[in-house]
């Protein structure tokens, strides 16, 4: 029986219960959800609500009360699991935006591997929505977004190293989504 968390409304309600105190993180999340909705034509009709729900929930692991490992994709996925969220939603949150690259940097590969990554148009579109949205909800081109992340984090930090390694993977997901939408690469 669906928990309601895999619907845009249920996911938005949960995100709104956790993220507004985080300021820009909440603005980013709202904009990622809007971008996911815009990109939903790149996935099957059956997956559109799931995509938007995953976008609403992709950063809930930043909420201080959910912090366990300090790695937000994993902390968010674990929390959703405790709520009985659908497995696919949990896995999308766990693996959003190349999480495996940062898990390697943090020594959390085994923990993340508990959640199987799907290589699908839905994950691609989630990456697209996140990687074209700035930290305060601005619309960014992919390269600008990556450069912004790299500037925000110290060169030897886990995030900087992970994003540097993940850039080709993330860029390919963005381009696949653009192709599915019929957009021209930029």
Protein Blocks (a to p, Z undefined) as FASTA:
>chain_A
ZZhlmpfklmmmmmmmmmmmnommmmmmmmmmmmmmmmmmmpcfklmmmmmmmmmmmmmm
mpmklpmnopaklmmmmmmmmnopafklmmmmmmgghllmmmmmnopmmmmmmpccdddf
klmmmmmmmmmccfkopacdfklmmmmmmmmpcfkbmklmmmmmmmmmmmmmmmmmmmmn
opacZZ
